[in-house]
């Protein structure tokens, strides 16, 4: 769980850096690089949503295993 949280924070940090770069490129009227950076932002957001989904699945699995073990006692 902590590893997933760490990955999420790392991706979000990188996303903020890319967002700033994208804004700077847009100010310079560099449309090609701003489009590439915008696509990178979208990919990072998708990655974060996938990580959240994996976190929920693993949490559900752990809770299910715990209920199974407690039920055996």
C-alpha positions as CSV (number, residue, x, y, z in Angstrom):
1,X,0.0,0.0,0.0
2,X,2.7,2.4,0.9
3,X,4.6,1.6,-2.3
4,X,1.5,2.4,-4.3
5,X,1.0,5.7,-2.5
6,X,4.7,6.5,-3.1
7,X,4.3,5.9,-6.8
8,X,1.2,8.0,-7.0
9,X,2.9,11.0,-5.3
10,X,6.0,10.6,-7.6
11,X,3.8,10.6,-10.7
12,X,1.9,13.6,-9.5
13,X,5.1,15.5,-8.8
14,X,6.3,14.8,-12.3
15,X,2.9,15.8,-13.7
16,X,3.2,19.2,-12.0
17,X,6.6,19.7,-13.6
18,X,5.3,18.7,-17.0
19,X,2.3,21.0,-16.5
20,X,4.6,23.9,-15.9
21,X,6.7,23.1,-18.9
22,X,3.5,22.8,-21.0
23,X,2.4,26.3,-19.9
24,X,5.8,27.7,-20.7
25,X,5.8,26.1,-24.2
26,X,2.3,27.5,-24.8
27,X,3.6,31.0,-23.9
28,X,6.4,30.6,-26.4
29,X,3.8,29.5,-29.0
30,X,5.5,26.2,-29.3
31,X,2.4,24.2,-30.2
32,X,4.1,20.9,-31.1
33,X,5.9,20.5,-27.8
34,X,2.9,21.7,-25.8
35,X,0.7,19.0,-27.4
36,X,3.3,16.4,-26.6
37,X,3.5,17.6,-23.0
38,X,-0.3,17.7,-22.7
39,X,-0.5,14.0,-23.9
40,X,2.1,13.2,-21.2
41,X,-0.1,14.8,-18.6
42,X,-3.1,12.7,-19.7
43,X,-1.0,9.5,-19.6
44,X,0.2,10.3,-16.0
45,X,-3.4,10.9,-14.9
46,X,-4.4,7.6,-16.4
47,X,-1.5,5.9,-14.6
48,X,-2.6,7.5,-11.3
49,X,-6.2,6.3,-11.7
50,X,-4.9,2.8,-12.5
51,X,-2.8,2.8,-9.4
52,X,-5.7,3.9,-7.3
53,X,-7.8,1.0,-8.8
54,X,-5.0,-1.4,-7.9
55,X,-4.8,-0.1,-4.4
56,X,-8.5,-0.6,-3.9
57,X,-8.3,-4.1,-5.3
58,X,-5.4,-5.1,-3.1
59,X,-7.1,-3.6,-0.1
60,X,-10.2,-5.6,-0.8
61,X,-8.2,-8.7,-1.2
62,X,-6.4,-8.2,2.2
63,X,-9.8,-7.5,3.9
64,X,-11.3,-10.7,2.3
65,X,-8.3,-12.8,3.4
66,X,-8.6,-11.3,6.9
67,X,-12.3,-12.1,7.1
68,X,-11.5,-15.7,5.9
69,X,-8.8,-16.2,8.6
70,X,-11.0,-14.7,11.3
71,X,-13.9,-16.9,10.2
72,X,-11.7,-20.0,10.6
73,X,-10.8,-19.0,14.2
